[in-house]
Amino acid sequence: MSTDATDAPGAGRRAKTERHGVLLRLDPAVHAALVRWADDELRSVNAQIEMMLRRSLDAAGRLPREVGPLPRRGRPTRGSVSPDDGVGKVEGAELDAAEPGADA
């Protein structure tokens, strides 16, 4: 009899984003370097490790096709907000801005 996870009751209803937890033992200096790198790129250490593993798997031609992209987390990038939606506008700010091509 198979004990595969897909045979378990409710297996078809699992969230697509379910993640596997992994215990990882690292040299303290390696962990400190990962923390600095993750901080520089505004990622968690976990996200930094996953990004590094995905890049390594891809470079070695071993990244499975069914692997989806990393979920985007955090604040949206500047280019993702339309300038016409009013987000982040300050009243009167348009009065101080020079028109493009106008002589100041």
N, C-alpha and C positions, 0 to 999 in steps of 0.2 A: 504494500500500500504506500502511495506517495505522500510525503509530508511537505510538499512544495507549498510555498506561501500563497500561490494562486488557488490552491485547494481549500484554503481556510475560509470559514464563513465570513461574508462581507468583504472578501478580497477585491471584488470588482468595484466596490465603492470607495476604495482608498483614494486619498487626495493625490493628484498627479505630482504635487510638489513634495511628497514625502522624502525625507532625507535620511541617510544612514549616519549614525554617530560613530566616530572612530577615536579611540584613545591613541594619542601620539606622544611618545617620549622624545624630547629634544634636548640637545646640549643647551644650557642656559645662554651661551653667547649666540647660538643660532636663533634661539627664540627672541632674544633682544634685537637682533638684526631684522627678523621678520616683523616685529612690532614697529620698528622705525620705518621700514619700507611700507607697511600697511598704513601707518599714520601719514606718511608722505603722499599716499595715493587715496587718502580718505576712505579706507576700507577697514573692516575688522580683520584680525589675524586669520580667522577662519576663511573669510572670503579671499584673502590674499593667498592662502595655501591652496584653495580650490582653483583660483585663477592660474597659479603656477603649475599645478598638476594638469589642468586642461591644456595649457600651452605645451607642456612636455609631451603629453599623449598625442596631441595634434602633430607636433614636430616629428614624432616617431612613427606617425601613420597608424596610431593605435586608438584614436578617439572614436568611440562607437558612433555610428550615424544617428542613432536615436537620441543622442544627448542633445538636450535643448540648450539654448543660450542661458548664461547666468542671468538670474532675475535682476532687474535694475532696482536699486534701492536708494533711498536718500532723496535729496532735493532734485527737482528737475534741472536740466542744464539750461543755460540762458537762451539758447536757440529754440527750445521746445515751447516757449511761451510766446504767443502772438503779441506783437507790439500794440495791436489795436484792442486788446481785451481789457485794458485799464489796470491790469495788475502791476503794482509797484509804481504807478504814476503819482506824482506829487502835484497838487494843484498849484498853478502858476509857474511850474517848471518849464512849460513850453514858451513862456514869455522871455526867459533868460537864454534860451538856446538859439544860436544863430542858425539861420536857414543855410542849407548846403549851397555852396557856390556864392553866397553873399559876402560882400566885403565888410570886414569888421572895423 
